[in-house]
Amino acid sequence: MTDKRIVLSTAGSEDEARKIAHHLVEQRLAACVNIVPQIESIYRWQGNVESSREWLLVIKTSADKFARVRDAIRELHSYDIPECIALAVEDGSPDYLKWIIDSVE
C-alpha cells in the first residue's frame, strides 16, 4: 500500500469542474485532475430519485493532502453535499508515484 490517493468528485458543469481542477493543481493539492465529461448520475436526493449530467473529477494526490482537497472542494463547489471520496492506491509505477509526491510538495 502507498500513501497516494485517488479522489473522486463530480461537478454540475464543465466550468465548475475546471475551476476546481485548476485550483487543486495550482495550490499543489493535486498532481493531476482528469475531467471526464458528461457522465450521467442517477442518485437519491431529498427522497427522490434524480438524474443529472455531471463532470467526473479524478484527482491524484497523497493521503496527507486529502483533508485540504476535501475542504477546497467543499469551498469551491456549488452542491450542498459535493462528492468527495478517497480511494487508497495499493501500488503503481514507482516513477509515477514519485511524480505525484513531487507535484504536491
Secondary structure, DSSP 8 states (H G I E B T S, - for coil): --SEEEEEEEESSHHHHHHHHHHHHHTTS-SEEEEEEEEEEEEEETTEEEEEEEEEEEEEEEGGGHHHHHHHHHHH-SSSS---EEEE-----HHHHHHHHHHH-
